[in-house]
Amino acid sequence: MGTDDGPAPGPGWHVVVTGPRTGDQRREALDFLAVSLGHRPGTFEVTHRCPQCGSEDHGQPELRHSRLARRRRGPDALAPGDLAAPLPAVSFSRAGGWLATAWLGASDAAAGWRIGVDLEQAGSAAFAAPSELAGVGFSAEEERLLGALEDHIRPGTRGQLWCAKEALAKALGTGFTGDPADVAVTVPGTLELAVPDRPGSVIVPDRDWPGGHAPDHLLGAVVLLPPAEPGSEATRAASA
Protein backbone atom coordinates (compact mmCIF):
# COMPACT_ATOMS: atom_id res chain seq x y z
CA MET A 1 0.00 0.00 0.00
CA GLY A 2 1.31 3.48 -0.84
CA THR A 3 0.09 6.59 0.95
CA ASP A 4 0.68 10.30 0.57
CA ASP A 5 1.20 11.43 4.14
CA GLY A 6 3.33 14.44 3.27
CA PRO A 7 2.29 17.97 2.34
CA ALA A 8 0.18 18.24 -0.81
CA PRO A 9 -0.81 21.09 -3.12
CA GLY A 10 -4.20 22.72 -2.70
CA PRO A 11 -6.52 21.38 -0.01
CA GLY A 12 -5.82 18.42 2.27
CA TRP A 13 -6.00 15.20 0.27
CA HIS A 14 -4.69 11.65 0.47
CA VAL A 15 -4.26 8.57 -1.71
CA VAL A 16 -3.79 4.92 -0.86
CA VAL A 17 -2.96 2.34 -3.51
CA THR A 18 -3.85 -1.23 -2.56
CA GLY A 19 -2.59 -4.26 -4.46
CA PRO A 20 -4.07 -7.57 -5.59
CA ARG A 21 -2.94 -9.30 -2.39
CA THR A 22 -5.71 -7.49 -0.49
CA GLY A 23 -8.94 -9.46 -0.04
CA ASP A 24 -11.17 -6.36 -0.04
CA GLN A 25 -9.16 -3.44 -1.35
CA ARG A 26 -11.87 -0.85 -0.86
CA ARG A 27 -12.49 -1.97 2.72
CA GLU A 28 -8.78 -1.77 3.50
CA ALA A 29 -8.60 1.76 2.12
CA LEU A 30 -11.72 2.90 3.98
CA ASP A 31 -10.38 1.42 7.20
CA PHE A 32 -7.09 3.25 6.67
CA LEU A 33 -9.09 6.46 6.30
CA ALA A 34 -11.14 5.71 9.43
CA VAL A 35 -8.08 5.03 11.57
CA SER A 36 -6.34 8.17 10.26
CA LEU A 37 -9.34 10.15 11.56
CA GLY A 38 -9.29 8.46 14.96
CA HIS A 39 -12.10 5.96 14.31
CA ARG A 40 -12.25 2.19 14.42
CA PRO A 41 -12.05 0.07 11.25
CA GLY A 42 -15.47 -0.49 9.75
CA THR A 43 -16.62 3.06 10.49
CA PHE A 44 -17.20 4.04 6.85
CA GLU A 45 -18.98 2.63 3.83
CA VAL A 46 -19.65 4.02 0.37
CA THR A 47 -22.85 4.50 -1.58
CA HIS A 48 -23.31 5.48 -5.22
CA ARG A 49 -25.99 7.42 -7.06
CA CYS A 50 -25.96 8.27 -10.75
CA PRO A 51 -27.16 11.86 -11.34
CA GLN A 52 -28.43 10.90 -14.80
CA CYS A 53 -30.46 7.74 -14.13
CA GLY A 54 -30.66 7.62 -10.33
CA SER A 55 -29.09 4.14 -10.17
CA GLU A 56 -27.28 3.17 -6.96
CA ASP A 57 -25.10 0.66 -8.84
CA HIS A 58 -22.82 3.33 -10.28
CA GLY A 59 -22.22 7.05 -10.15
CA GLN A 60 -20.20 9.34 -7.90
CA PRO A 61 -19.26 7.64 -4.61
CA GLU A 62 -20.36 9.17 -1.32
CA LEU A 63 -18.88 8.33 2.06
CA ARG A 64 -21.18 7.66 5.02
CA HIS A 65 -21.05 6.08 8.46
CA SER A 66 -21.68 2.35 8.29
CA ARG A 67 -24.60 0.71 10.06
CA LEU A 68 -22.05 -1.09 12.24
CA ALA A 69 -20.57 2.24 13.34
CA ARG A 70 -24.00 3.70 14.10
CA ARG A 71 -24.85 0.70 16.30
CA ARG A 72 -21.69 0.83 18.40
CA ARG A 73 -22.11 1.70 22.07
CA GLY A 74 -19.75 2.52 24.91
CA PRO A 75 -16.23 3.85 24.30
CA ASP A 76 -16.35 2.83 20.62
CA ALA A 77 -19.56 4.75 19.91
CA LEU A 78 -19.52 7.68 17.55
CA ALA A 79 -20.03 11.00 19.27
CA PRO A 80 -23.27 12.84 18.38
CA GLY A 81 -21.18 15.46 16.65
CA ASP A 82 -19.51 12.84 14.44
CA LEU A 83 -22.84 11.81 12.93
CA ALA A 84 -23.71 15.38 12.01
CA ALA A 85 -20.25 16.44 10.84
CA PRO A 86 -19.32 16.56 7.13
CA LEU A 87 -17.30 13.62 5.81
CA PRO A 88 -14.41 13.46 3.36
CA ALA A 89 -15.10 13.19 -0.37
CA VAL A 90 -13.80 10.00 -2.00
CA SER A 91 -12.90 8.71 -5.45
CA PHE A 92 -11.81 5.27 -6.67
CA SER A 93 -10.10 3.78 -9.70
CA ARG A 94 -9.02 0.22 -10.58
CA ALA A 95 -6.41 -0.98 -13.06
CA GLY A 96 -4.28 -4.10 -13.36
CA GLY A 97 -5.65 -5.55 -10.12
CA TRP A 98 -4.77 -2.42 -8.11
CA LEU A 99 -7.10 0.10 -6.51
CA ALA A 100 -6.39 3.79 -5.98
CA THR A 101 -8.52 5.44 -3.31
CA ALA A 102 -8.31 9.23 -3.05
CA TRP A 103 -10.03 11.35 -0.45
CA LEU A 104 -10.38 15.02 0.30
CA GLY A 105 -10.56 16.46 3.81
CA ALA A 106 -14.07 16.91 5.19
CA SER A 107 -13.77 20.67 5.67
CA ASP A 108 -12.50 21.17 2.12
CA ALA A 109 -15.24 18.94 0.71
CA ALA A 110 -17.85 20.89 2.69
CA ALA A 111 -16.40 24.11 1.26
CA GLY A 112 -17.04 22.83 -2.26
CA TRP A 113 -13.72 21.26 -3.30
CA ARG A 114 -13.97 18.03 -5.31
CA ILE A 115 -11.54 15.19 -6.01
CA GLY A 116 -11.16 12.55 -8.71
CA VAL A 117 -8.56 9.82 -9.27
CA ASP A 118 -7.76 7.57 -12.20
CA LEU A 119 -5.40 4.63 -12.75
CA GLU A 120 -4.58 3.13 -16.15
CA GLN A 121 -2.34 0.40 -17.55
CA ALA A 122 0.83 2.12 -18.78
CA GLY A 123 1.31 -0.42 -21.57
CA SER A 124 -2.20 -0.13 -23.00
CA ALA A 125 -2.36 -0.30 -26.78
CA ALA A 126 -4.68 2.72 -26.66
CA PHE A 127 -1.75 4.87 -25.57
CA ALA A 128 0.84 3.30 -27.88
CA ALA A 129 -1.00 3.83 -31.17
CA PRO A 130 -2.42 7.29 -31.96
CA SER A 131 -5.16 5.74 -34.07
CA GLU A 132 -6.66 4.05 -31.00
CA LEU A 133 -7.96 7.24 -29.36
CA ALA A 134 -7.51 9.80 -32.14
CA GLY A 135 -10.61 11.93 -32.62
CA VAL A 136 -12.20 10.45 -29.50
CA GLY A 137 -9.84 10.72 -26.55
CA PHE A 138 -7.79 13.73 -27.63
CA SER A 139 -8.49 16.94 -29.47
CA ALA A 140 -6.77 17.81 -32.75
CA GLU A 141 -4.50 20.25 -30.88
CA GLU A 142 -3.58 17.60 -28.31
CA GLU A 143 -2.81 15.10 -31.08
CA ARG A 144 -0.61 17.68 -32.80
CA LEU A 145 1.37 18.32 -29.63
CA LEU A 146 1.62 14.60 -28.84
CA GLY A 147 2.81 13.89 -32.38
CA ALA A 148 5.72 16.29 -31.90
CA LEU A 149 7.07 14.29 -28.94
CA GLU A 150 9.83 11.72 -29.22
CA ASP A 151 8.53 8.21 -29.83
CA HIS A 152 9.74 6.80 -26.51
CA ILE A 153 7.84 9.32 -24.37
CA ARG A 154 4.67 9.68 -26.44
CA PRO A 155 2.73 6.65 -25.06
CA GLY A 156 3.37 7.63 -21.45
CA THR A 157 2.32 11.21 -22.10
CA ARG A 158 -0.84 10.07 -23.88
CA GLY A 159 -1.62 7.82 -20.92
CA GLN A 160 -1.04 10.63 -18.44
CA LEU A 161 -3.35 12.97 -20.32
CA TRP A 162 -6.04 10.30 -20.41
CA CYS A 163 -5.71 9.72 -16.65
CA ALA A 164 -6.15 13.46 -16.09
CA LYS A 165 -9.28 13.53 -18.27
CA GLU A 166 -10.81 10.57 -16.41
CA ALA A 167 -9.94 12.06 -13.02
CA LEU A 168 -11.44 15.41 -14.01
CA ALA A 169 -14.68 13.76 -15.15
CA LYS A 170 -14.88 12.03 -11.76
CA ALA A 171 -14.13 15.21 -9.83
CA LEU A 172 -16.91 16.97 -11.73
CA GLY A 173 -19.22 14.12 -10.77
CA THR A 174 -20.51 13.78 -14.33
CA GLY A 175 -18.34 11.14 -15.97
CA PHE A 176 -17.87 11.56 -19.71
CA THR A 177 -21.18 13.01 -20.86
CA GLY A 178 -19.77 13.86 -24.29
CA ASP A 179 -16.60 13.48 -26.32
CA PRO A 180 -13.53 13.08 -24.04
CA ALA A 181 -11.63 15.09 -26.65
CA ASP A 182 -13.56 18.12 -25.41
CA VAL A 183 -12.39 17.66 -21.80
CA ALA A 184 -9.49 20.09 -21.47
CA VAL A 185 -6.67 19.17 -19.08
CA THR A 186 -3.76 21.17 -20.48
CA VAL A 187 -2.71 24.79 -20.77
CA PRO A 188 -3.70 25.91 -24.30
CA GLY A 189 -0.84 25.39 -26.74
CA THR A 190 1.14 23.17 -24.37
CA LEU A 191 0.95 19.76 -22.69
CA GLU A 192 1.25 21.30 -19.22
CA LEU A 193 -1.46 19.79 -17.02
CA ALA A 194 -4.16 22.24 -15.92
CA VAL A 195 -7.93 22.79 -15.99
CA PRO A 196 -8.17 25.98 -18.07
CA ASP A 197 -11.70 27.00 -17.03
CA ARG A 198 -11.28 26.34 -13.30
CA PRO A 199 -8.56 28.61 -11.82
CA GLY A 200 -7.00 27.10 -8.73
CA SER A 201 -7.46 23.51 -9.89
CA VAL A 202 -4.63 21.05 -9.32
CA ILE A 203 -3.73 18.01 -11.44
CA VAL A 204 -1.20 15.71 -9.77
CA PRO A 205 0.37 12.81 -11.77
CA ASP A 206 1.03 9.71 -9.69
CA ARG A 207 4.79 10.27 -9.88
CA ASP A 208 4.20 13.37 -7.71
CA TRP A 209 1.82 11.84 -5.19
CA PRO A 210 3.55 12.76 -1.93
CA GLY A 211 3.45 9.25 -0.45
CA GLY A 212 4.70 7.38 -3.50
CA HIS A 213 3.72 6.65 -7.07
CA ALA A 214 1.61 3.84 -8.48
CA PRO A 215 3.34 0.59 -9.51
CA ASP A 216 5.58 0.98 -12.56
CA HIS A 217 3.11 -0.74 -14.90
CA LEU A 218 0.41 1.81 -14.03
CA LEU A 219 -0.19 5.51 -14.58
CA GLY A 220 -2.36 7.70 -12.39
CA ALA A 221 -3.62 11.22 -11.78
CA VAL A 222 -5.56 13.08 -9.10
CA VAL A 223 -7.60 16.17 -9.92
CA LEU A 224 -8.58 18.68 -7.23
CA LEU A 225 -11.30 21.14 -8.23
CA PRO A 226 -11.95 24.31 -6.21
CA PRO A 227 -15.51 25.48 -5.56
CA ALA A 228 -17.17 26.68 -8.75
CA GLU A 229 -17.85 30.39 -9.01
CA PRO A 230 -21.54 31.33 -8.61
CA GLY A 231 -23.21 31.49 -11.99
CA SER A 232 -20.49 29.49 -13.73
CA GLU A 233 -21.22 26.64 -16.13
CA ALA A 234 -19.84 24.18 -13.56
CA THR A 235 -22.25 25.48 -10.92
CA ARG A 236 -25.20 25.14 -13.28
CA ALA A 237 -24.16 21.61 -14.21
CA ALA A 238 -23.88 20.60 -10.54
CA SER A 239 -27.37 21.86 -9.77
CA ALA A 240 -29.00 20.31 -12.86
Backbone hydrogen bonds, N-H to C=O, Kabsch-Sander energy under -0.5 kcal/mol:
donor,donor_aa,acceptor,acceptor_aa,energy
2,G,17,V,-1.1
3,T,211,G,-0.6
4,D,15,V,-0.9
5,D,3,T,-0.7
13,W,11,P,-0.5
14,H,103,W,-2.4
16,V,101,T,-2.2
17,V,2,G,-1.5
18,T,16,V,-0.5
18,T,99,L,-2.5
22,T,19,G,-1.8
28,E,24,D,-2.4
29,A,25,Q,-2.2
30,L,26,R,-2.7
31,D,27,R,-2.4
32,F,28,E,-2.0
33,L,29,A,-2.2
34,A,30,L,-2.5
35,V,31,D,-2.7
36,S,32,F,-2.1
37,L,33,L,-1.1
37,L,34,A,-0.7
38,G,35,V,-1.8
39,H,34,A,-2.9
43,T,40,R,-1.2
45,E,64,R,-2.4
47,T,62,E,-2.4
49,R,60,Q,-0.9
50,C,55,S,-2.8
54,G,50,C,-2.1
60,Q,49,R,-0.6
62,E,47,T,-2.6
64,R,45,E,-2.3
66,S,43,T,-2.8
70,R,66,S,-2.0
71,R,67,R,-1.3
72,R,68,L,-0.8
72,R,69,A,-0.6
76,D,73,R,-0.9
77,A,74,G,-1.9
78,L,69,A,-0.6
82,D,79,A,-1.2
83,L,79,A,-1.3
84,A,80,P,-1.0
85,A,81,G,-1.3
89,A,104,L,-1.3
91,S,102,A,-2.2
93,S,100,A,-1.7
95,A,98,W,-2.1
98,W,95,A,-2.3
99,L,18,T,-2.5
100,A,93,S,-3.1
101,T,16,V,-2.8
101,T,99,L,-0.5
102,A,91,S,-2.7
102,A,100,A,-0.5
103,W,14,H,-2.3
104,L,89,A,-2.5
105,G,12,G,-3.0
109,A,105,G,-2.7
110,A,106,A,-2.6
111,A,107,S,-1.3
112,G,109,A,-1.3
113,W,108,D,-2.3
114,R,225,L,-2.2
116,G,223,V,-1.8
118,D,221,A,-2.0
120,E,219,L,-2.5
122,A,217,H,-2.5
123,G,217,H,-0.6
124,S,121,Q,-1.5
127,F,124,S,-1.4
128,A,124,S,-1.1
129,A,125,A,-2.0
132,E,129,A,-1.9
133,L,129,A,-0.5
133,L,130,P,-0.7
134,A,130,P,-1.5
135,G,138,F,-0.8
136,V,133,L,-2.1
137,G,133,L,-2.9
138,F,133,L,-1.1
143,E,139,S,-2.6
144,R,140,A,-2.0
145,L,141,E,-2.3
146,L,142,E,-2.8
147,G,143,E,-2.4
148,A,144,R,-0.9
148,A,145,L,-0.5
149,L,146,L,-1.5
153,I,150,E,-1.4
154,R,150,E,-1.3
157,T,153,I,-2.0
158,R,154,R,-2.7
159,G,155,P,-2.5
160,Q,156,G,-2.2
161,L,157,T,-2.4
162,W,158,R,-2.2
163,C,159,G,-2.4
164,A,160,Q,-2.0
165,K,161,L,-2.2
166,E,162,W,-2.6
167,A,163,C,-2.8
168,L,164,A,-2.3
169,A,165,K,-2.3
170,K,166,E,-1.9
171,A,167,A,-2.5
172,L,168,L,-2.4
173,G,169,A,-0.7
174,T,169,A,-1.4
175,G,169,A,-1.9
177,T,175,G,-1.1
181,A,136,V,-1.4
182,D,179,D,-2.2
183,V,180,P,-1.6
184,A,182,D,-0.9
187,V,192,E,-2.5
190,T,187,V,-2.4
194,A,185,V,-1.8
198,R,195,V,-2.0
201,S,198,R,-1.9
202,V,224,L,-2.3
204,V,222,V,-3.1
206,D,220,G,-2.6
208,D,205,P,-2.2
209,W,206,D,-1.6
212,G,209,W,-2.0
218,L,215,P,-2.4
219,L,120,E,-2.7
221,A,118,D,-1.8
222,V,204,V,-2.0
223,V,116,G,-2.7
224,L,202,V,-2.9
225,L,114,R,-2.6
225,L,223,V,-0.5
232,S,229,E,-2.3
236,R,232,S,-2.1
237,A,233,E,-2.3
238,A,234,A,-2.1
239,S,235,T,-1.5
240,A,236,R,-0.6
240,A,237,A,-0.7
